[in-house]
Amino acid sequence: MAKRCFRLKKNKEIEKVFKSGKRAFSQTITLVYFPAKETEYAVCVGKKYGTSVERNRIKRLLREAFAEYGKEIKPCRALLIPKVGEAYELAAFKRDLKKIFEREKIFEG
């Protein structure tokens, strides 16, 4: 059976990850996570990142980057927070997410 990644939607659950999660940093992303029974994630992009069009683009890029590696990681609850920058690229998000997962030993196997 294929492994699925679910989205964290409730504010209470997101706050719990913020308070008790471990933080990992890269050039473009901050990852806040802790172990769980199944993989769940949320993307947090505040108003300081620009207009709603820009914020939605950042969210789409982060979701796509997480989808590539999400099925290969240990079950956890994760928050993806981009760092404020001039340009946001899918390749950079993928590269940094992979680095974080390798450094934190989140990949399965």
DACORDA-V514145 format. One record per backbone hydrogen bond with DSSP energy under -1.0 kcal/mol. NH is the residue of the N-H (numbers start at 1). CO is the residue of the C=O. E is the energy in kcal/mol with one decimal. If there is no record, write none. Layout:
NH_CO_E + NH_CO_E
//
This chain:
6_39_-2.7 + 8_41_-3.1 + 14_10_-2.0 + 15_11_-2.6 + 16_12_-1.8 + 17_13_-1.8 + 18_14_-2.2 + 19_15_-2.5 + 20_16_-2.6 + 21_17_-2.0 + 22_33_-3.4 + 24_31_-2.6 + 26_29_-1.7 + 30_81_-3.0 + 31_24_-3.1 + 32_79_-2.1 + 33_22_-2.4 + 34_77_-1.6 + 36_75_-1.5 + 40_76_-2.5 + 41_6_-2.2 + 42_78_-1.7 + 44_80_-2.5 + 49_46_-1.5 + 50_47_-1.4 + 55_51_-2.6 + 56_52_-2.6 + 57_53_-1.7 + 58_54_-2.1 + 59_55_-2.3 + 60_56_-2.3 + 61_57_-2.4 + 62_58_-2.5 + 63_59_-2.6 + 64_60_-2.2 + 65_61_-2.3 + 66_62_-2.5 + 67_63_-2.2 + 68_64_-1.3 + 70_66_-2.7 + 72_69_-1.6 + 74_106_-3.2 + 77_34_-2.8 + 78_40_-2.5 + 79_32_-2.7 + 80_42_-2.8 + 81_30_-2.5 + 83_28_-2.5 + 93_89_-2.0 + 94_90_-2.7 + 95_91_-2.4 + 96_92_-2.5 + 97_93_-2.5 + 98_94_-2.4 + 99_95_-2.1 + 100_96_-2.3 + 101_97_-2.5 + 102_98_-2.3 + 103_99_-2.8 + 104_100_-2.7 + 106_101_-2.7 + 108_72_-2.8
//
